């Protein structure tokens, strides 16, 4: 019953409530590991015309509280061109596994993330998402729809809708290869023209290295190329995660 309510809430929120994808954003997956704890560091950089435009890093701690709920808290740091690093925001992320892996044709999950920017004039940022995954033997496919909006901010905010996707081939646990893509369609109900939307795509690598017992180190990294004028020319992003 609770899972059905979460699905309904996620769908309703899309109609009521993504800002531009950040350089340290990572691809969400719908499945939850009960009892797993992790420390994760994600970093990334946008480059335009061969120069660094924006760099960000996010440090988080999370755990699988139940068999279908994963929660984590974190802090984000950011540096724009010509400036030094500074704390950008605190975040609280919650992921809900809505179906058992393989139970239906597609695995489903939901994301709810609340962020408090350092600049309180930006109010509170709410991000919700519908997460999907499909496995074909050694191939894993993910596609996520995300919506983001600021509340209680000085400036009027509109809901922005974006997406993430990835495809990877599970060659071996320690090293997998694939593709990743990120983008923003525009505001809910009034998407931008195709040439004015943000779309980036590029190669990615993944892996998980067992370090004994329940501990392991997971990693993934991608080099994305912008496909439209508003998109960053190049994005380099990576995530390292220690599971215990």
C-alpha positions in Angstrom: 0.0 0.0 0.0 2.8 2.4 0.9 4.6 1.7 -2.4 1.5 2.5 -4.4 1.1 5.8 -2.4 4.7 6.7 -3.2 4.2 6.1 -6.9 1.0 8.3 -6.9 2.8 11.1 -5.0 5.7 11.1 -7.4 3.5 11.3 -10.4 1.4 14.1 -8.8 4.5 16.1 -7.9 5.7 16.1 -11.5 2.6 18.0 -12.4 3.0 20.5 -9.5 6.6 21.0 -8.8 15.0 20.5 -12.3 17.4 23.0 -12.4 20.4 22.5 -14.7 22.2 19.3 -14.1 25.2 20.0 -11.9 28.7 18.9 -12.8 28.8 16.5 -9.8 25.4 14.9 -10.5 25.4 11.1 -10.7 22.9 8.7 -12.2 20.4 7.3 -9.8 19.4 3.6 -9.7 16.1 2.3 -8.2 17.3 -0.6 -6.1 18.0 -0.4 -2.3 20.4 -2.6 -0.3 19.0 -3.1 3.2 21.6 -2.5 5.9 24.2 -1.2 3.6 26.1 1.9 4.7 28.2 4.1 2.3 30.4 7.1 2.2 30.3 8.7 -1.2 32.3 11.5 -2.9 31.2 12.8 -6.3 33.0 15.5 -8.2 32.7 17.1 -11.7 33.6 20.0 -13.8 32.0 21.9 -16.7 34.3 23.3 -19.4 33.3 25.8 -22.1 35.6 27.0 -24.8 38.5 25.0 -23.2 38.2 26.8 -19.8 36.8 25.6 -16.5 33.4 27.1 -16.0 32.1 25.4 -12.9 33.5 22.7 -10.6 31.6 20.9 -7.7 32.1 18.2 -5.2 29.6 16.4 -2.9 30.4 14.3 0.2 27.6 12.2 1.6 26.8 9.4 4.1 23.9 7.1 3.5 22.4 3.8 4.6 19.7 1.4 3.6 17.2 1.8 6.5 14.7 -0.7 5.3 14.4 -3.1 2.4 12.9 -0.3 0.3 14.2 3.0 1.8 17.7 4.4 1.4 18.5 7.8 2.9 21.6 10.0 2.9 22.8 13.4 4.0 25.5 15.4 2.4 27.2 18.7 1.8 28.0 20.3 -1.6 31.0 22.5 -2.4 31.2 24.5 -5.6 33.7 26.8 -7.5 32.8 29.0 -10.4 35.4 30.4 -12.8 37.8 32.8 -11.1 36.5 32.0 -7.6 37.5 29.8 -4.7 35.6 26.7 -3.4 32.7 27.5 -1.0 30.0 25.5 0.6 27.0 25.6 -1.7 24.3 23.6 0.0 23.3 20.8 2.5 21.2 18.0 1.0 19.0 15.2 2.3 18.3 12.4 -0.3 15.7 9.6 0.0 15.3 6.8 -2.4 12.4 4.4 -2.4 12.5 1.0 -4.1 8.9 0.5 -5.5 9.3 -3.0 -7.0 11.4 -6.0 -6.4 14.2 -6.6 -9.0 12.8 -8.6 -11.8 9.2 -8.6 -10.4 7.9 -6.6 -13.4 9.2 -5.8 -16.9 10.9 -2.7 -15.5 12.3 -2.1 -11.9 10.9 1.1 -10.5 12.0 3.5 -7.8 11.3 7.1 -6.5 13.6 9.9 -5.4 12.9 12.7 -3.0 15.7 15.2 -2.3 15.6 18.3 -0.2 18.4 20.8 -0.5 19.1 24.0 1.6 21.3 26.4 -0.4 23.9 28.5 1.4 22.2 31.6 0.0 18.9 31.5 1.9 17.4 33.8 -0.7 17.2 30.7 -2.9 14.9 29.2 -0.4 14.6 25.4 -0.4 15.1 23.1 -3.4 13.0 20.1 -3.9 13.9 17.4 -6.4 11.7 14.4 -7.1 12.3 11.6 -9.6 10.9 8.5 -11.2 13.8 5.9 -11.5 13.7 2.9 -13.8 16.0 0.0 -14.6 15.9 -2.9 -17.1 18.4 -5.7 -17.3 19.1 -7.8 -20.3 21.7 -10.5 -19.4 24.9 -8.5 -18.9 23.4 -5.2 -20.1 21.9 -2.7 -17.6 19.7 0.2 -18.8 18.6 3.1 -16.6 16.3 6.0 -17.4 15.2 8.6 -14.9 12.8 11.6 -15.1 13.5 14.4 -12.6 11.7 17.5 -11.6 13.2 20.3 -9.5 11.8 23.5 -8.0 12.7 26.1 -5.4 10.3 27.1 -2.6 10.3 30.1 -0.3 12.8 31.8 -2.6 13.2 35.6 -3.3 12.7 35.0 -7.0 9.7 33.2 -8.5 10.6 29.6 -9.3 9.2 27.3 -12.0 9.4 23.6 -12.2 12.2 22.3 -14.5 12.1 18.8 -15.9 15.2 16.9 -16.9 16.4 13.3 -17.4 19.3 10.9 -16.9 20.1 7.7 -18.6 22.9 5.1 -18.8 23.6 1.9 -20.5 26.4 -0.4 -19.3 27.8 -3.8 -20.1 28.8 -5.9 -17.1 32.1 -7.2 -18.5 33.5 -8.0 -15.1 32.7 -6.7 -11.6 35.9 -4.7 -11.4 35.5 -3.0 -14.8 32.4 -2.3 -16.8 31.9 0.1 -19.8 28.9 2.0 -21.1 27.4 5.4 -21.9 25.7 8.1 -19.8 23.5 11.0 -20.7 22.0 14.0 -18.9 19.7 16.8 -20.0 17.1 19.4 -19.2 13.9 19.8 -21.3 12.8 23.1 -19.7 10.0 24.3 -17.6 7.0 22.0 -16.9 4.3 22.7 -19.4 6.5 24.9 -21.7 9.5 22.9 -22.7 12.3 24.7 -24.7 12.8 24.1 -28.4 15.1 21.2 -29.1 18.1 23.5 -29.9 17.6 25.4 -26.6 17.4 22.3 -24.4 20.5 20.9 -22.6 21.7 17.5 -23.7 25.1 15.8 -22.9 26.3 12.3 -23.7 29.5 10.4 -23.5 31.4 7.2 -22.5 31.5 6.0 -19.0 33.3 3.3 -16.9 32.1 1.5 -13.8 33.4 -1.0 -11.3 33.2 -2.6 -7.8 36.2 -3.9 -6.0 35.6 -6.1 -2.9 37.9 -5.3 0.0 36.9 -8.0 2.4 33.7 -8.9 4.3 30.9 -6.6 3.4 33.2 -3.7 2.4 33.8 -2.7 -1.1 34.8 0.3 -3.2 32.6 1.3 -6.1 33.4 3.8 -8.8 32.1 5.3 -12.0 33.3 8.1 -14.2 32.1 9.7 -17.4 33.2 12.3 -20.0 30.2 14.0 -21.6 30.0 16.2 -24.6 27.3 18.8 -25.1 25.0 18.3 -28.0 23.3 21.7 -28.0 24.5 25.3 -27.6 23.1 25.8 -24.0 24.9 22.6 -22.9 28.4 22.7 -21.4 31.0 21.9 -24.1 32.5 19.2 -21.9 31.7 17.6 -18.5 34.0 15.4 -16.6 32.4 13.7 -13.6 33.3 10.8 -11.2 32.0 9.1 -8.1 33.8 7.0 -5.6 31.9 5.1 -2.9 33.0 3.1 0.1 30.4 0.5 1.2 30.5 -1.2 4.6 
